[in-house]
Amino acid sequence: MLFRIQYAKVVLWKPPIDLASEMFPNSSFDGTSFGSCCPQPRNDNTRIEHEQCLYLNIYKPLVPSNHSLLPVFVWIHGGAHKKGCSAGTLFNGTHMIARSSPDQPVIIVTINYRLGVFADMYLKELIEEDSEWPTAGNCMYLDMLSALRWIQKNIRDYGGDPNTVSLFGQSAGGLSVTDLGAVRGSTNLYRTALSQSSTTSPGSYEAYYNMSNALNYSNDDKQKLLECIRNASIDALMQLYDDRYTRPIIDNHFFPLYPPLAILNGTYNNITLIMGHNDYEETICTQYPDMNFTKALILVNQSIGNVWTPFVADYYHLNTCSPYRTANNTRCCDIIRLILSDKRYDCDIRRIFDAFYSTYDAEFENNKLFSYHLNCYPRCAASPYEDVCRHSSELPYVFGFGHDSDLQLQCNATWDSETEIFSNKIIAHWINIATTGRPLNEWPSYNPSVSKNFYITPDQDFSAEIWNRNCTFFNEIEAEVMRKTLLKTYNY
């Protein structure tokens, strides 16, 4: 059962207004079809886009009328905060609900949020215009909070329990569900956040702009500038934005501290946090199958700088790497994949988790932090390549849409009984997170002294694995740059 609801009014670069009750106070609203997607670079002519795009979709299982209130699982889509939509085949909660256990019914909600230039334009003129809201940008996070407030207020009408709301998101959505714990006004809106393949990294300065490098079109004539932008067309604004990467803005008000600092400062939400990624997020061997040591060293230097490159190259034995495709673990491109995966995912996750351990009681936090690795070998439903579970490859399994008629057309893949079993097991874990607020018991909680991931793979079953590589290099790099940028800028 699908309901499509508008939860907020779009107001450019200002906090959205929760207004479903305002728009329809004494009448009904036909919410049985998807609403518009938010404006974005057009690469899909079949997608309906409109500035009035802040809709959420509610997928509800059929349960008896006297059934107790159901847990609520809120999905935040990826797309670099620049593209994407909650509507469509992939993020259809119907399949996930249908393939979950009957004794664990949940409501799944998918939401839209503003994208690109409409999400992160930072204008000092807007700050000066409204003294009660001294910030700008981060509109994607304002929209997410508006959706969560709507859910808190209205989800009982659909059989949902506002006290058992959990978030899950992938890529930029994974970054979002982690960041929301540090933004103003997010307290008590949800209890659990599941971050899938968060890019860029919530534990790294690289994921954010600050007030000095945010997109800014200041002008001596404040009113003229605001009037010009507010009257500009959507196409003109997107053309102005061009290929700039959309990032959250550390603004000293709405989003004052990124997650590791917010945790250390004691201002991050008290939630259960689950973070993980796929084994082949970095498809380096696809891009550079015959990489030699020289090319490998160049890529390391580009990623971490020349000061730390010799130490990292030595630790990962890069100096003896092989360019040959049959070299297995000593293959140059595979070692680079490992280095980048550690830097951008595993060490990033551990930086956040370790911040919890240094701030709160370890025994208390021991049951609230979980990590995973996922490998969809022998074949990924979203990829035609064998043995490669790359970025976004897990989505068909999580949402269980393998029986949809256009899977073959979209993904160039097949969905057999083995694949369905694998998907069902993933859904069981995800649904348990929604219903209980934490994973199933076999999933180990994080402990910095013996770090374990939950390894999700179809041919080796789901089990714990020890992760024992060293994050010292990457933590030092992060601390050094943060001292020069964020700490200096905001005097933390």
PAVEX-424849 format. One record per residue (C-alpha): residue number from 1; x, z, y. Coordinates in steps of 0.02 Angstrom, whole numbers, plus 50000, padded with zeros to 5 digits. Each point is the difference from the previous one (the first is absolute). Layout:
N
   pos      xx      zz      yy
   NUM       X       Z       Y
...
***
This chain:
492
   pos      xx      zz      yy
     1   50000   50000   50000
     2   50079   49943   50164
     3   49959   50060   50176
     4   50085   49924   50152
     5   49996   50111   50153
     6   50068   49982   50176
     7   50087   50163   50042
     8   50075   49971   50171
     9   49997   49894   50156
    10   50156   49899   50039
    11   50072   50044   50169
    12   50168   49918   50033
    13   50143   50125   50001
    14   49885   50151   50018
    15   49935   50125   49872
    16   49856   49920   49903
    17   49829   50078   50021
    18   49908   50057   49843
    19   49834   49916   50027
    20   49900   49960   49844
    21   49866   50125   50052
    22   50007   49937   50178
    23   49967   49820   49950
    24   49862   50035   49873
    25   49921   50168   50045
    26   49822   49959   49944
    27   50015   49846   49892
    28   50081   49934   49842
    29   50156   49893   49986
    30   50022   49866   49868
    31   50168   50045   49926
    32   49997   49901   49837
    33   50130   49870   50050
    34   50175   50006   50071
    35   50030   50007   50187
    36   50130   49904   50099
    37   50185   50021   49976
    38   50107   50051   50149
    39   50087   49863   50101
    40   50167   49948   49925
    41   50113   49848   49980
    42   49890   49871   49918
    43   50058   49949   49827
    44   49830   50006   49916
    45   49868   49888   50080
    46   49863   50075   49890
    47   50023   50174   50073
    48   49876   50051   50136
    49   50091   50092   50140
    50   49928   50086   50151
    51   50055   50132   50125
    52   49852   50106   49942
    53   50080   50029   49831
    54   50007   50187   49966
    55   49897   50004   49842
    56   50017   50103   49844
    57   49934   49957   49827
    58   49928   50132   49884
    59   50001   49971   49812
    60   49891   50125   49909
    61   49974   50020   49813
    62   49823   50014   49933
    63   49973   50184   49963
    64   49843   50107   49980
    65   49922   50058   50163
    66   50034   50182   49955
    67   50186   49969   49969
    68   50122   50107   50098
    69   50092   49924   50148
    70   50137   49878   49950
    71   50183   49996   50053
    72   50044   49864   50126
    73   50150   49883   49983
    74   50042   49908   50163
    75   50104   49841   49990
    76   50112   49941   50144
    77   50059   49822   49975
    78   50175   49933   50033
    79   50058   49847   50094
    80   50137   50066   50117
    81   49864   50068   50117
    82   49985   49819   50055
    83   49884   49920   49872
    84   49879   50046   49861
    85   49820   50052   49979
    86   49897   50121   49896
    87   49877   49865   49950
    88   50022   49878   49856
    89   50040   49993   49816
    90   50159   50101   49983
    91   49947   50165   50081
    92   49831   50003   49918
    93   49968   50177   49943
    94   49866   49943   49877
    95   50127   49955   49865
    96   50095   50161   50020
    97   49841   50104   49987
    98   49936   49901   49850
    99   50162   50024   49904
   100   50023   50185   50038
   101   49945   50140   49886
   102   49812   50041   50008
   103   50040   50185   50017
   104   50102   49968   50158
   105   49886   49902   50118
   106   50068   49970   50174
   107   49948   49911   50159
   108   50126   49873   50064
   109   50007   49956   50184
   110   50102   49857   50073
   111   50028   49985   50187
   112   50055   49879   50135
   113   50115   50043   50144
   114   50071   49907   50149
   115   50153   49891   49968
   116   50150   49928   50089
   117   49993   49998   50189
   118   49832   50090   49994
   119   50081   50141   49902
   120   50163   50042   50085
   121   50010   49933   50178
   122   50072   50141   50103
   123   49950   49997   50184
   124   50056   50135   50121
   125   49857   49944   50112
   126   49874   50061   49871
   127   50085   50170   49993
   128   49990   50014   50188
   129   49819   49942   49998
   130   49939   50145   49891
   131   50084   50168   50023
   132   49899   50073   49855
   133   50079   49875   49880
   134   50183   49981   50052
   135   50050   49873   49869
   136   49977   49819   49948
   137   50023   49893   49844
   138   49974   50066   49823
   139   49822   49933   50002
   140   50007   49967   49813
   141   50020   50188   49973
   142   49863   50040   50125
   143   49884   49885   49902
   144   50046   50083   49834
   145   49963   50172   50072
   146   49835   49935   50068
   147   49954   49938   49826
   148   50047   50168   49924
   149   49895   50092   50129
   150   49854   49886   49959
   151   50023   50040   49816
   152   50003   50187   50036
   153   49838   49985   50097
   154   49902   49878   49893
   155   50065   49985   49822
   156   49878   50132   49934
   157   49861   49874   50032
   158   50082   49890   49868
   159   50030   50140   49876
   160   50180   50032   50052
   161   50087   50167   50025
   162   50086   50009   50171
   163   50110   50141   49934
   164   50080   49895   49863
   165   50062   49848   50093
   166   50163   49919   49942
   167   50095   49852   50075
   168   50092   49861   49913
   169   50087   49851   50078
   170   50132   49869   49964
   171   50144   49928   50103
   172   49952   50028   50183
   173   49851   50095   49929
   174   50124   50109   49905
   175   50093   50034   50161
   176   49834   50040   50084
   177   49940   50130   49875
   178   50168   50087   50016
   179   50005   49990   50190
   180   49823   50065   50021
   181   50060   50172   49949
   182   50101   50005   50161
   183   49875   49929   50126
   184   49893   50102   50116
   185   49821   50034   49943
   186   50027   49964   49814
   187   49992   50180   49937
   188   49867   50039   49868
   189   49939   49820   49987
   190   50073   49975   49824
   191   50092   50099   49867
   192   50112   49875   49909
   193   50099   49845   50048
   194   50063   49871   49873
   195   50128   49881   50074
   196   50036   49840   49902
   197   50159   49904   50046
   198   50003   50057   50181
   199   50087   49876   50114
   200   50078   50028   50114
   201   50059   50176   49958
   202   49910   50156   50061
   203   50160   50099   49972
   204   50107   49885   50106
   205   50014   49966   50186
   206   49994   49813   49961
   207   49812   50011   49974
   208   49959   50042   50180
   209   50014   49953   50182
   210   50026   50131   50134
   211   49936   49993   50178
   212   50154   49909   50062
   213   49993   49854   49877
   214   49812   49985   49972
   215   49917   49839   50057
   216   49975   50023   50187
   217   49938   49880   50133
   218   50012   50114   50152
   219   49967   49926   50170
   220   50008   50067   50178
   221   49815   49965   50021
   222   49921   50113   49868
   223   49820   49944   50022
   224   50047   49817   50001
   225   50096   50019   49837
   226   49859   50093   49911
   227   49870   49878   50063
   228   50105   49852   49944
   229   50025   50067   49824
   230   49819   50057   49979
   231   49938   49828   50051
   232   50125   49904   49893
   233   49940   49911   49844
   234   50042   50062   49826
   235   50103   49844   49965
   236   50099   50022   50161
   237   50041   50180   49959
   238   50054   49958   49823
   239   50107   49858   50065
   240   50080   50121   50122
   241   50036   50119   49857
   242   50073   49859   49895
   243   50104   50058   49851
   244   50036   50176   50062
   245   49991   50129   49860
   246   49856   50123   50021
   247   50058   50180   49991
   248   49929   50172   50037
   249   50063   50076   50162
   250   50075   50174   50015
   251   49912   50040   50163
   252   50023   50187   50028
   253   49811   50029   50000
   254   49890   49921   49866
   255   50144   49966   49879
   256   50136   50117   50065
   257   50109   50017   49844
   258   50028   49885   49852
   259   49967   50080   49830
   260   50168   50084   49958
   261   50011   50081   50173
   262   49815   50046   50000
   263   50024   50087   49832
   264   50155   50092   50060
   265   49906   50048   50158
   266   49854   50069   49898
   267   49874   49881   50077
   268   49970   49884   49851
   269   49834   50016   49907
   270   49993   50116   49850
   271   49959   49869   49869
   272   50051   49940   49828
   273   50116   49850   50023
   274   50033   49868   49867
   275   50125   49860   50036
   276   50072   49861   49895
   277   50048   49818   49985
   278   50021   49853   49881
   279   50165   49967   49912
   280   50032   49831   50080
   281   49941   50024   50179
   282   50163   49919   50051
   283   50002   49826   49920
   284   50184   49973   50038
   285   50038   49911   49836
   286   49860   49877   50033
   287   50074   49961   50172
   288   50184   50004   49951
   289   50011   49975   49810
   290   50187   49959   50004
   291   50055   50128   50130
   292   50185   50043   49995
   293   50090   50154   50065
   294   50033   49926   50172
   295   49817   49961   50031
   296   49950   50170   49930
   297   50117   50090   50120
   298   49928   49903   50147
   299   49824   50055   49954
   300   50051   50182   49984
   301   50087   49994   50168
   302   49846   49924   50081
   303   49891   50137   49928
   304   50104   50156   50031
   305   50143   49952   50117
   306   50187   49983   49973
   307   50039   50187   50010
   308   49906   50044   49841
   309   50019   49837   49905
   310   50164   50047   49909
   311   49925   50165   49939
   312   49840   49920   49939
   313   50094   49855   49918
   314   50110   50124   49907
   315   49857   50113   49944
   316   49898   49855   49929
   317   50156   49914   49925
   318   49966   49845   50102
   319   50184   49954   49999
   320   49990   49952   49817
   321   49832   49911   50006
   322   49974   49832   49914
   323   49917   49842   50070
   324   49943   49945   49826
   325   49816   50007   49955
   326   50037   50072   49829
   327   50095   50151   50070
   328   49848   50116   49994
   329   50035   50165   50091
   330   50166   49942   50073
   331   49923   49846   50081
   332   50037   50000   50187
   333   49823   49961   50055
   334   49929   50135   49887
   335   50117   50132   50072
   336   49947   49948   50176
   337   49819   50016   49944
   338   50038   50177   49943
   339   50087   50046   50164
   340   49858   49935   50108
   341   49869   50079   49888
   342   50086   50169   50015
   343   50020   49985   50188
   344   49825   49937   50041
   345   49897   50089   49868
   346   50071   50138   49890
   347   50112   50085   50128
   348   49866   49980   50131
   349   49875   50090   49887
   350   50124   50137   49962
   351   50039   50024   50185
   352   49817   50039   50029
   353   49982   50109   49845
   354   50160   50097   50038
   355   49935   50034   50175
   356   49850   50086   49919
   357   50116   50103   49891
   358   50106   50058   50147
   359   49846   50046   50103
   360   49875   50076   49879
   361   50005   50113   49850
   362   50073   49899   49857
   363   49885   50070   49866
   364   49847   49960   50106
   365   50056   49823   50036
   366   50055   49971   49821
   367   49825   49946   49951
   368   49966   49890   50151
   369   50138   49867   49997
   370   50007   49859   49872
   371   50091   49833   49985
   372   49990   49849   49885
   373   50084   49837   49952
   374   49893   49855   49938
   375   50052   49850   49897
   376   49865   49879   49945
   377   50111   49913   49872
   378   49973   49897   49896
   379   49896   49903   50125
   380   49936   50041   50173
   381   49823   49945   50035
   382   50045   49957   50180
   383   50162   49907   49961
   384   50040   49848   49893
   385   50174   50069   49965
   386   50042   50090   49839
   387   50079   50173   50007
   388   49975   50020   50188
   389   49883   50133   50068
   390   50024   49969   50184
   391   49915   50050   50162
   392   49810   50004   49979
   393   50007   49958   49815
   394   49910   50161   49955
   395   49843   49963   50102
   396   49905   49902   49866
   397   50031   50143   49878
   398   49950   50137   50122
   399   49838   49913   50048
   400   49969   49930   49826
   401   49934   49832   50055
   402   50069   49906   49850
   403   49829   49943   49942
   404   49963   49919   50165
   405   49976   49813   49978
   406   50129   49949   50130
   407   50147   50104   49935
   408   50080   49848   49919
   409   49978   49898   50158
   410   50070   50135   50116
   411   50141   50072   49897
   412   50049   49865   49876
   413   49990   50130   49863
   414   49898   50050   49851
   415   49912   50163   49961
   416   50007   50046   49816
   417   49955   50158   49904
   418   50173   50075   50024
   419   49987   49974   50187
   420   49828   50080   50004
   421   50061   50153   49906
   422   50144   50018   50123
   423   49882   49983   50149
   424   49878   50126   49927
   425   50138   50129   49981
   426   50055   49978   50180
   427   49821   50015   50060
   428   49980   50160   49899
   429   50148   50079   50090
   430   49943   49939   50171
   431   49822   50060   49973
   432   50063   50170   49943
   433   50096   50012   50163
   434   49837   49965   50093
   435   49896   50123   49900
   436   50121   50147   49985
   437   50117   49968   50145
   438   50152   49983   49886
   439   50064   49894   49854
   440   49972   50036   49815
   441   50105   50137   49922
   442   50130   49886   49920
   443   50052   49942   50173
   444   50143   50118   50053
   445   50003   50076   50172
   446   50152   49979   50110
   447   50147   50118   49984
   448   50157   49962   50102
   449   50114   50078   49869
   450   49936   49888   49859
   451   49915   49852   50080
   452   49876   49911   49887
   453   49888   49849   50027
   454   49848   49956   49899
   455   50043   49831   49924
   456   49850   49886   49983
   457   50034   49853   49885
   458   49898   49916   49861
   459   50135   49981   49868
   460   50075   50176   50009
   461   49842   50099   50034
   462   49982   50114   50150
   463   50131   50137   50002
   464   50118   50101   50110
   465   50173   49932   50041
   466   50145   50086   50084
   467   50062   49923   50163
   468   50175   50062   50038
   469   50080   49882   50126
   470   50075   50062   50163
   471   49909   49988   50167
   472   50139   50078   50103
   473   50056   49835   50078
   474   49826   49951   50054
   475   49955   50174   50062
   476   50158   50005   50106
   477   49962   49828   50071
   478   49822   50056   50043
   479   50058   50162   50081
   480   50134   49912   50103
   481   49885   49867   50070
   482   49860   50124   50031
   483   50117   50108   50103
   484   50042   49849   50106
   485   49822   49938   50020
   486   49849   50110   49965
   487   50082   50168   50028
   488   50082   49945   50161
   489   49843   49915   50064
   490   49879   50142   49964
   491   50116   50151   50004
   492   49940   50061   49830
***
